[in-house]
Amino acid sequence: MAANNTPAGIDKEQAFGMAETEMEYRVELFNRLTQTCFNKCVDKRYKESELNMGENTCIDRCVSKYWQVNGMIGQMLSAGGRPPM
């Protein structure tokens, strides 16, 4: 018999809706991250078909900082806390 993986008090339709909302959030987050780091790091005049070393480094740092800040904000929101001053 298959185990029921939905939390108590939530039916399958609600769980599906929550999963759909989470997926939309993740897609939006990825799109914002991509756009932000691309605009910051990639030269607007494409000179080469591949990213150069500086662009690669910038994108790596940008993505790392984006995820770090996103994680910090998520932790503060889930804890109901305020940002440190």
C-alpha positions as CSV (number, residue, x, y, z in Angstrom):
1,M,0.0,0.0,0.0
2,A,1.4,3.4,-1.0
3,A,2.1,5.9,1.8
4,N,0.1,9.2,1.9
5,N,2.7,12.0,1.6
6,T,0.4,14.9,2.2
7,P,0.4,16.6,5.6
8,A,-2.6,16.1,7.9
9,G,-5.6,18.3,7.1
10,I,-4.6,18.9,3.5
11,D,-6.3,17.1,0.7
12,K,-4.7,16.2,-2.6
13,E,-6.2,19.1,-4.5
14,Q,-4.8,21.6,-1.9
15,A,-1.4,19.8,-2.0
16,F,-1.4,20.0,-5.8
17,G,-2.2,23.7,-5.6
18,M,0.6,24.3,-3.1
19,A,3.1,22.4,-5.3
20,E,2.0,24.4,-8.3
21,T,2.5,27.7,-6.5
22,E,5.9,26.6,-5.3
23,M,6.9,25.6,-8.9
24,E,5.8,29.0,-10.2
25,Y,7.8,30.7,-7.4
26,R,10.9,28.7,-8.3
27,V,10.6,29.5,-12.0
28,E,10.1,33.2,-11.2
29,L,13.2,33.1,-8.9
30,F,15.3,31.4,-11.6
31,N,14.2,33.9,-14.2
32,R,15.0,36.9,-12.0
33,L,18.4,35.4,-11.0
34,T,19.2,34.8,-14.7
35,Q,18.2,38.2,-15.8
36,T,19.9,40.0,-12.9
37,C,23.2,38.2,-13.3
38,F,23.2,38.4,-17.1
39,N,22.6,42.2,-17.1
40,K,25.3,42.7,-14.4
41,C,27.9,40.4,-15.8
42,V,27.7,40.0,-19.6
43,D,28.9,42.7,-22.0
44,K,26.0,44.0,-24.1
45,R,28.2,44.0,-27.2
46,Y,28.7,40.3,-27.8
47,K,32.3,39.8,-28.9
48,E,32.6,36.1,-28.5
49,S,30.3,33.1,-28.7
50,E,31.4,31.9,-25.2
51,L,31.6,33.7,-21.9
52,N,35.1,35.0,-21.0
53,M,36.8,34.3,-17.7
54,G,35.7,37.6,-16.2
55,E,32.1,37.0,-17.1
56,N,32.2,33.5,-15.8
57,T,33.6,34.7,-12.5
58,C,31.1,37.5,-12.2
59,I,28.2,35.1,-12.9
60,D,29.5,32.6,-10.4
61,R,29.7,35.2,-7.7
62,C,26.4,36.8,-8.6
63,V,24.5,33.5,-8.5
64,S,26.2,32.5,-5.2
65,K,25.3,35.9,-3.6
66,Y,21.7,35.7,-4.9
67,W,21.2,32.2,-3.4
68,Q,22.8,33.2,-0.1
69,V,20.6,36.3,0.3
70,N,17.5,34.4,-0.8
71,G,18.3,31.8,1.9
72,M,18.8,34.4,4.5
73,I,15.5,36.1,3.6
74,G,13.7,32.8,3.7
75,Q,15.1,32.0,7.1
76,M,14.1,35.4,8.5
77,L,10.6,35.1,7.1
78,S,10.0,31.6,8.4
79,A,11.3,32.7,11.8
80,G,9.2,35.8,11.8
81,G,12.2,37.9,12.5
82,R,13.5,41.2,11.3
83,P,16.6,41.9,9.4
84,P,19.7,42.7,11.5
85,M,20.5,46.4,11.7
